[in-house]
Amino acid sequence: MTPDATRDPAAAHPRATWLPRILHGAAVALILSTTAPAAQETPLTYPPTPRSADVEEHFGIRIPDPFRWLEADPRDDARVAAWIDAQNAVTDRHLATLPGQDILADRLTLLNDHDVVLPPQVRGDRHVFLHQRGTDAQARLLMRDGPDGADRVLLDPNAWSPDGAIALAEWDLSPDGDFLAYAVQRDGSDWRSIRVMDTRSGEVLEDRVEHARFTTIAWSGDGTGFYYSRFPDDAKGASASAPLRDHAVHFHRLGTPQQEDRRVHHQVSDRPLLHTATVTTDGRFLVIYSSALSGGVAVRVTDLSRPDARAVTLVEAHDDPWALLGNIGTRLFFATQMGAPRGRVMSIDLADPRPTFAELIPEHPRAVMRAGSGGVLGGRIVLGYIVDAVSRLERFTLDGRPDGTIPLPGIGTTGLFMGRPDRNDAHFLFTGHDTPPTVMHLDVAANRTTPWQPPRLPVDLDKVVVEQRFARSPDGTRIPIFVIRRKGASGPAPTMLTGYGGFGISMLPVYLPEAMAWVEQGGVYAVATIRGGGEYGSAWHHAGRRDRKQAVFDDFIAAAEHLVAQGVTAPDGLAIHGQSNGGLLVAAVANQRPDLFAAVLPDVGVMDMLRFDRFTGGALWVEEFGSPAIEDQFRTLLAYSPLHTIREGVDYPAILVTTADTDDRVVPAHSLKYAAALQEAEIGGRPHLLRVSKGAGHGQGTPRAARIAQIAAQWAFAARWTGLDLRGPD
């Protein structure tokens, strides 16, 4: 499991990474503002943090760990809970003194106050899709009979709890559309409970599946049940920070207790693996991916039309990404980066006595294929490509011949394709930095796209301009940067820079209300496309992992220096923020170049690189970061670990660390220990604060109001130190 999402093999299920960002989509209304210089202020008095005598020895190096007691789960440890309460009290008092937090909260609420719709699953004439209204805490699941029929609510998570902390997670319709299997997420946790609804009557059946985590839901072709992924019964009852093992795919038959669920796939391995399942749209083949989070997967296929069929291993190694695009009969089409860092399409016919892969569509000379953007649709192969982080769609015949491009409404990002090989119509999502998420209907035969349900926005997005710039990293690598600002603005402006740089996850143009909230105040929002991601294929990812992780930090610093040198921002006007692996990123570069930044906002970051593998799914990240138990990898980790590389005697930027007490992906201990170390260090008088959200997790499933409150606090904090003057609307 990556820190940011269930990165199913080769991003085969992109909903996991799109939903947390897209369901906070919004519009922008521009107002005039001016900037004011930031200033020093009286140092804060932080809550006392007792030190312990804990020390670990790694390869002859003694590493003190005085705040290890903060690794205890605050839900079970009163001492840690009290310390968090004291930290929150100091932070809340400080944030209350900052001007503009209410202005930002009001603006973010307005910017979010429009409907967001995601592409539908279609069964016959029934369309089922997620729909988030205005400022609802959670998205509802609706059913529409026919493309223009009336909508009716299948599930409304807003009614499940008074605080909106219970969310709808993964879901899938049965082949005939009569049943819906759906996962319920509580307090932002990665654990899931799966229920089943009869879509005709709205009745929730007695079926209940527990212990699901890092799962997909995939119905069998005959509709008798579904496949899902889970851990053993005792895993959920263990400590919230305990490591996870023995992930497996199971099959649940409708009308039976979970104890009778059949384990379909499990693999004994010397390293932790995640297993997820999908079923071809004709219901014939079960495809199971096994991922070690190295970016690659093993692939096994079972012919469900044969009761005695055994799984056939198509790909045994975990070296390369593979993702099923679809099938025509016994012929399966896969996107892969095996032997092609930018991606190619391979086909295999399982009816052959000795089936083998053959190249169908070769690697593009410049563009990078996105496996989660396209598929076998309406008798064509549709492939999404990115060039310099901008999407385009291309068509191919089933024998691999180019068949033109698919028109898009502008420059942006495509994803979340929903369609079938035997249906002419398909749906996908389109969005961009200045384009709200829009469901597009694709008529495959006519090669025509039209908005399926256009977003209704009360503002003029033509007042925003997006440009792409390129910085140079110290080794000469070209680093793209998207810069978003008000049209007609010139001269340096307070700037918010973000990035990610890990796990092969691409930072593509996506509409974000928080970006617009910053821009409408006169600021600049910038996104750096750095190594470690997937924007330029697997080589770009591998160039920023393990012993090459420093390249990620170098790229981000180069982007920041470019923005200053080119006059986009003033030397004292740059803030940076990042989430999860992005939280690690901004904390690490703050240690390496504290002089470059005015404010730093690390959110749910991985901060202790010497102990990350000991908590929940952290052992899975060894493939990305390396292992603290191997000497050369330990030394690499120690060199940039945010907790261990704070520089005494150097003036640091203002830092607001944020996390959540029920985050069971990147446990809050990372942020708690890091904040304690910052507050103890002699690093200048700017504030170094901790804000811990209660009853929240890693991001997905967080109620919209809670998300707005956090962003308003972060942006007000950054505005104070970058000189952004926050003003209400004219």
N, C-alpha and C positions, 0 to 999 in steps of 0.2 A: 504494500500500500504506500503510495506516495504521500507526503505530508498534505497535499492539496486535494486529492480526489482519488476515487477508485479508478486508477488508470488502467482500465481493462485493456487486454492485449491490443497493442497498436491503436489505442484510443477507439476501440470498436464500439464503445457505448459512450459517445461524447456528451450525452445529457449530464453525466456526473460533473463535468467541468464547466459546462455552459450554464446550468441552472442557477448556481449561487450568484453569478454575475448578471445574467440576462433578466432574472426575475426582480432585479432592482433597477430596470431600465427606466429612463425618464426623459423629459424634454428640457429645454433651456430657455430662460428669459434673461436678456442681457441688460445690465444697468451700469451706470457710470461709477467709477471709484478712483481713488488716488491711493498712493502708498505712503507709508511712514516708516522711518528707520527703526529697526529693533534696538533694544538697549539691554544692558545688564540689570540685574535686580538683586535684592538681598537673598542670600542662599536660604533655602528651606530647611526646616528641622524635620528630619525623617524619623519614623518610628524606629526604636532600637531593634536591632536584629542580632540575637545571640550567635556566637560563633562556637562551633564544635571542634574537636581535635581530630576529625576524620582526615586521613591522609591515604592516598593510594600510590603505590609504586608501579611505574610502567617502564620497563627496560632500563632500570637504574635511575630513573627520574622520579623524584618524590613530588606528587601533585596534591597540595592541600585542597580539601573540599569542605570548608567550614560551614557552608550552608546546606549540607546534605539533608538536614532535618526538614528542609522545605520540600523534599521529594514526597513526603507523606500526603495522602489524599486529603484535601481540606474537608471533604464530606465526612471523613472518619476521624480526623485529628483536630481537636479543639484548639491546640496551640497554633497550628498553621492557619486555621480559620480565623482566629483572633488577629494574627499578624496581617492577614489579607484585609480584614475589616479596618485595621489601623492604617494600612497603606491607602485603601480606598478613601478613607476620611481625609487624609492629607491631600490626595489628588483632587477630590471633589472640591475641597476648600480653595485650592489653587485655581482650578478650572472656573470656579464661580467668579473669580476676579477678572477673567479675560473677557474683553468686549467681543460681542458678535456671536457668541455661541447660540443664543436664542434665534438670532437672525439666520444662522446656518441651518438650525433645526427646522425652522419654518420653511426655508427655501427648499431643503431636501424633501420635506413632506410634500410640498407642491410639485417638485420635480418628479417625484414618484407617483403623483396622483393621476395616473392614466392606466388604462388596461394593457396588460401584456399577455399575449397568446403564444403558445408553442405549437409546433406542427402536430397534426392529429395522427393517431393510429386509425386505420380504416378497416372495417370489417363489413363487407357488403355495402349498404348505404349508411352505416353508422360510423360517425366520426367522433373519436374520444380524444380530448386534449386538455392540457393545463391552461388555466385562465386565472390571472391575478388582477383583481380589481383595485384600482386606486391605491389606497393605503391599507388594504387588508394585510394582516400579519402573514398569511400563507396563501398559496395558490390553491384554487379549487379544481376539481376534475369534472369536466362537463361532457355530456353526450349530445350530439346533434344528429338527427335523422335526415340524411341527405345533406349536400353541401350548403343548402340555403334553408334548412329546417330550423325549427325552434330548439333552443338549448334547454337541457334539464341537468340539474346538479346530481352527479353521482356521489361525490365525496366533497365535504367542506371541512377541512381541518380547522378552520376558524372557530367552529363550534365544539371542537374537541377539548379545549382547555381555555380558561379565562385569560391567560397571559399569552396565548398563541405559541407556546413552546412545544407543542406536539405538531409534527409536520408529516405530510405525505412524502415518501421517498420514492423508491423504485416501484414500477407497476407495469402490468402487461395484460392485454386482452386475450381470452381464449380464441382459437381459430374461428369459431362461429360468432364471437362477440357476445355470447350469452353470460360469460363469467369474467370477472375482473379479479386478478390477484394483485394485492398492493401491500407495500411495506410501510410501517408506521415508525417514525423516528421521534424520540423524546429528548428534550433538552440538548439538542445538537449532537447527541451521541452517535457513534458509528453502528451501534447495535440496532437491530431491526426486529420487529414482530410482523409477521405476514398474515393477512386475513384475506378472505374471499367473499366477493359480493355477486349476487345474481343481478345482472344489469337490467333484466326485464322487470323485476319486482322491486329492486332496491334493497332486498333482504341481505343482511350479512350472515353468512353461513357459520356453522360451528367450527369449521376448520381453523386451526390456529398453529402457526409455526413460530418457534422461538429460536434464539441463539444465532440468527442470521447476521452476517457481517461481511462487508466487502462482497456484496452479492449482486447478481442479476436475477431476473425472474423470466423464465422462458417456458411457455406451455408446450406440452407434447402435441403432436399433430392430430391425435384423436380427441384432444380436449379432456382427457380423463384426469389430468393433473399437470404439475409444473415442476421444473428444475430450479433449484436455488442453491446457494452456498452458505455454509455455516461452520462454526467451531464446535467442539465437543460440549456436552451439557455443563461441565464444570468450569468452562472458560469464563463465562459471564459472571459467575459468582466469585471469581478470583479478584484480587486487588485491581482497581481500575488501571493501574500502571503496570500490571504483570505482562510479561511477554506472551505472544500468541503463537500457538503451534497447531498442527493437525487440521488445517483448513480442508474442506471436502465438499464435493457436489452431491446433493441428495435429490431424490424424486419424491414429491408428495402427491399421493392419490386422493382426489376429492372424496370427502366423506369418511376418511380414516384418521385415527389419531397420529400425532407426529412420531410416536414410538415405533410405528410401523413403516416410517419412511425408509426407502431403500437408498443406501449409500452407493452412488453411481461411480464416483471417482475419488480416489485418495492416493497420495503418493508419498512413500517414505523417502526422505531426502536428508542430506546433511546440512541443508540450508532451508529456511522457511519459504514456502511457496503459496501462492494464491491461485485458486482454481475457479473459473467462471464458465457458465454455459450459455449457449444460444442454440436456437433451432431454426433451420431454414424455413422460409416462408411457406413452402409446400408441406412442411411438417415431416419431411422424410429423414433428414439428417440432424443428429445431435452433434454439435461441435463444442469441444471443451478446450479452453486455453489454460495453460499452467504458466504462471509468471513468477520469476524470481526478482522482479523489479529492476532487472538489468537493462530494460528496454526491449528485451526479446521474450518470446514465448515458445513453449512446446504446444503442438496441436494434435488432438485426437478426434476421430470422427466415428460415429456409430450409425449404421443404417437402421432406423427405427421401423422400417417396413418389414424387417425380418426379426421375428421374436427371438431367435437364437443368435443374433448377430453380436459379435464382440467388437470392442473399440479397436480401430486401426490407427496406429501412430503415423501421422503424416510428417510431422516435424518433431524430432526428439530433443534437439538441443534448445537451450534458452538464449541463443545468441542474437536472434534478429526478430524484429516485429513482424507479425503475420495477422491479417484480419480478413475475415470472410466478407466478400462483396455480394455474394449471392450464388444461386445455382440454377442451371437448366437441366432438369432430370438428374442424371448421375454425374454431370460435369459441374465441378465447383470452381469458383473464381476467387482468388485471394490477392490482396495487396500485400507486398512485403518489401523489406529493405535488404533482404539477403542478396549479397552480391551487387547491390544497387543502393548506395546511401541515400539517394533522392527518391527511391521507390519505383517499383514496377509491378505489373500484374502477371501472375502465374495461374495456369489452369491445370486441373487434374481430373481425369475421368475414372471414377471408382468402379465402373463396369469393366475396365481393363483387367486382365488376369494379374498383371503386375503394374498397378497404377503408379505413374511418376509425374512430377511437375514438369511443365513446359512453359517457357516464356511466351506470353501472349502480347503484352504491351510493354515495350522496353522503357528503360529509364529515360526521363526527359533530360536534355542536355543542361538545362538551367533551373527549371521549376521543380519544386518538391511536392510529391503526392501526399495528400492527407487521406489516410485510410478511412477516417470517420466521416468524410464529406463526399458522399456519392454511393454507388452500388449498382447492382443489376436492376434496371428499372425500365419497364415497358419494352423489353426486347433490345435494350441498348445497355452499354456500360457507361455510366456517368462517373467521372473522376474529378475530384477537387484538387487543384494545385495551388501553391502559393509561390509568389515571386517577390522577394524583399518584403515578406510578411503580408502581402495583399493577395486575396483569393481570386481564382477564376475557375470556371467549370468547362470541361471538355467532354465530348461524346465520342464513343467508339462503337463499332459494330461488334457482334459477338465473336467474330474471328479476328478482332484486334485492329481493324482498319480505322483511321481517324474519320470522324463524322461531324466535324464542326465544333463550335463552341456554343454554350448556352448563355443567352443574354442575362445580365445582372443589372439591377437598378442603379449601381454606382460602384465606388471603391469601398470595399469592406471585406466581410468574412461570411462564409457559408458554413452550414452545419446542420446537425439534427435531421438528416434525411429520413423520410418515411415513405415507403413505396414497396412495390412488388415487381418481380420480373414479368408477371402476366397482366399487369394493370398499366394502362397508358398514363394515368395521372399519378403524380407524386407531390410531396410537399417538402419544403426545407425552410430553414431560418436564414435570414440575411440581416446583418447589422454592421455598423461601423462606428468609428469614434464620434461622428456627427449624424448617425442614422439610427433611429430607435429600432429595436428588434421587430422584424416584419416577417410573417409567414408568407412564403411565396408558393403559388401553385404552379407546377410544371406539367405542361402538356408535352409528353415526350415525342409523340409522332409529329406534332407541329413545331416542336422546338420553340415553345412560347412560354414565357413566365409572366404571371400576373399576381398581384397581392391577393391572398386568400381572405385576409381580414386586416385591412390597413389600420395602423395605429392612428388614433385621434389625439392630436397634440394641440395645445392652445398657444404655441409659441412658434417663432420663426427661426429655424435652425440655419438659415442662410447667413445669420450674423456670426456664425462660428467658422473659422478656417482651420483646416488640418494640413500640415505639410510634413514631408519626410526629409530628414537630414541624415548625414552620415558622419560619424566620428571615426577616428583611427585609434585602435588599441596600441599599446607599446610595441607589440610584435608586428604591427602593420595591418591587422585584421580590420576590415570595414564593419562598423557597428551602426545599424539603422536606428534612428530615433524618430518616433512620431511626436510632433509638437502641435498642441491644440491651444488656440488662443482666440480672442475676439477679433473679428475682421476689422482691419484698419488700425489695430494696435501696433505700436512701434516702440522701440527702446526697451531696456531691461525691465522685467516685471518679476515679482515674487513667483517662484516656480516650484511645482511639486513633481518630482521625478520618481518613477516606479520601475520595477523590473522583477524578474523571477530567476531565470538561469538555472534550471535543474530538471531532471527526470524526463527530458525530452519534451516538456510541455511548452507549447508555443504561446507567446503573448501576441495575439492577433487583434486587429481593430474590433472592439466591442463597445457599444454605447453604455456609458456609466454615468448615472446622475451625480455621483460624487465628483467626477471630473468637471461636469458642467457647473456644479455649485462653486468650484474654485475658479473656473474660467470666467463666469459671469461677474465675479467680484473684481476682475481685472488681472487675475493671475494667469499663469501658463501651466498647463498640464502636459507632462512628457512621459513617454513610454520607451524604454530602452530595450532593444532586441539583442540580447547578449548570449554568449555561448552557454551551453548546458541545456538550452531549449531545443525545440525541433524545427525551428523556422527554416533552416537550411539542410534538413535531413539528419541522418544518424551521425554523420561525421561532426556536425555542429554540436550535437548532444555530447558525444564522447570527448570532444575537445574541452569540455567543461566539467568533467566528473573525475572522481577519485584524485589521483596525483596531479590532475590538471585543473583542479577547482580554482586555483588562484587566477586563472584566465578569466573566470566569471567576474571576479572582483575588479580585475584590471579593466575589463570591458565597461563595467558600470562606472568606474571612476573616470575613464576616458569620456564617456557620455556626459558626465557631470562637468568635467573640465571644458568640453566642447560648448556646452550651454553657457558657461561663464565667458569663455574666450570670444564667442560669437555675439555676445551682448544680449542673449535671450534673457538672462538673469544677471543680477548684480552679484559680486563676490560674496556678499553677506545675505543673499536672498534665496538660497536654494534649500528646500526641504526634500527629504526622501522618505518613501514608505514602501512596505512590502509585507506580504502575508505568508506564513508558513516557511517554505524554503526562501521566499522573498524576505521574510523577517530575518532569517539567518543572513541573507545578503546585505541588508542595510545595516545590521548590527556589526557585521564584519568590516564593511568599508568605513563605518564610523570609527572603528578602532584604527584602521590603517591610515585614514585621512580625516581626522577630526576637524582640521582647518577648513575643509572644503564645504562643510554643511552647516546650515543655521539650525536646523531641526531634523530629528530622526524619529520615525514612527514604526517600530517593529511590532508586528501583530502575530500572535501565536507562532513565534519563531522557534527554530531548533537552535538552542544556544549552548548546550553542553555537548560538544562533539566527542567527549571521551566516555560518556555514559548513555548516549542516545539509544544505543542498541539494547538497552536493558528494560525499556518501557514499551508496553503494548506492541504495536507493529513496528517499532524502531529497528528490530533486527532485519526487517525487509529492506531497509534503506542502506544496508552495508554495500549492496551492489552499486549504489550511487555514490556514497561518500567514502567507502573503504571501512576497514575494521580497526577499532582501537586495540585489538588483540594481536595485530601484526605490526611489527616494529616500524617498517618504513611508512605504512599507512597511518600509524599512530602519530608519527612525527609530522606528517602532512596535516592531520586533523588538529594537532596541538598548535600548529603555526597560525591557524585562522579561527579557532574556536572562540566565539564572541565572549564566553564566560572567562576564558583564560588569557585573553590578549588585550585586556583593558590597560591603557597606558597611564601610569601614575605620573603626576606632575605636568600633564598636558591639558590645556583648556579644551573641553568637549562641547559639542553642540547641545542644545536642549533635547532631551529624549523623553518620549512618552511611550512606555512599554505597555502593550495590551495583550490580554489572554482571557481565558474563560475557565471557570472552575470544573466544568464537566467535559472538557476537551479530552477525549480518549484516543486521539490520533497523535497530536503533539502535546504531551501532558503539560499542565501548567507549571510544573517544577522547572522547566527550562526557563521560562520568563521570570519566575519568582527568584531563582538563584541569580540570574543575570541582573535583575533590578537591585537585589541586595548588594551585589558586588559593585555596581555603579555607585550606589549611595555611600558605600564605605570608602571608595577611592577618592584621592585628591585629584579631581579632574575639573576644577573650576566651579564657578558659582551658578551656572545655569541649572534649571530644574531637571532632575532625572527621576521621573515618576512612574508609578505602576497603577494600572487600572484593570481590575479583574471583574469581568461580567459574571453574574450569578445565573445558574441554570442555563448556560449556553455552552456550545461545543466549538467545533473547528470552523464554523461558518455556515455550512449548508443546514438549512432548517431554522436558522436564527430568525425570530420574528422581525418584521420590517421595522417596527418602531424601535426595537433595541438596536438594530443596525444603524438606523438614522441617528440615534443618540450617540453612538460611538463615533461615527464619522464627524458629527458636529463637534464633539470634544476634540478629536484629532486635528481637524482643520482649524479650529479656533486656536489651538496650541501652536500649530505651525504658522498661522497668520501672525501671531504675536512676535515670533522670532524671525520671520522673513520680511516683515514690514507690510504685509497685506492689510489694507484698511477695510474692514468689513462694514458694509453699509446696507441698510434696508432698501427695498425697491423704491424707485422714484414714483 
